[in-house]
Amino acid sequence: MSDDQARAALVAAAVTILGTPHPPAMPLREVAQAAGVTTGAIQHHFGNRHGLLVAAVDHQVGRLAERLEAASVAHPAGGTPRLRALLLELLPLDDERTRETRVVTAFERGATDDPTLAEEFRTRYQRLVDIFSVDLPGGEPDAALLLSAVYGTGSDLLLGVLTEEGAIANVDRILDLLT
């Protein structure tokens, strides 16, 4: 297995493990075994667990960026229709977005106790704020409020507090309040 293949296999294994319901704390042996490599390959490619976690999140963020770009292209006029399409991409409404939400949640958990991961999280979060602030009258503060509400809605959806219809209704209500 080449270095690139090993790296990709490790990221895929981490995403799979973190993306499952009630993921473990990403045991490195389990990730390495699932990737078909040794735990030394994790250190070689990522340095440590945090490096692997950042790579897994970046993989998922890359997938999200592709979907956000497609939603933006589908709504070139911007405004509320574009915001709604973008926000729905953040909600765990299908298997891919559910896995993505779980991976990001694992990243957030790690970031709450690690200043380096917290900085990594803030950098990625600011990119989302920048994307959403373009179409909001209140700019960045409204984008941060919107994202907080939608991420909470996503958690409520995963926890079974909200149905899919309820989560979408929340998005529409939040947009009505901010636009």
Secondary structure, DSSP 8 states (H G I E B T S, - for coil): --HHHHHHHHHHHHHHHHTSSS--S--HHHHHHHHTS-HHHHHHHHSSHHHHHHHHHHHHHHHHHHHHHHHHHH-TT-HHHHHHHHHHHHS--SHHHHHHHHHHHHHHHHHHH-HHHHHHHHHHHHHHHHHHHTT-TTHHHHHHHHHHHHHHHHHHHHHTSS-HHHHHHHHHHHHHHH-
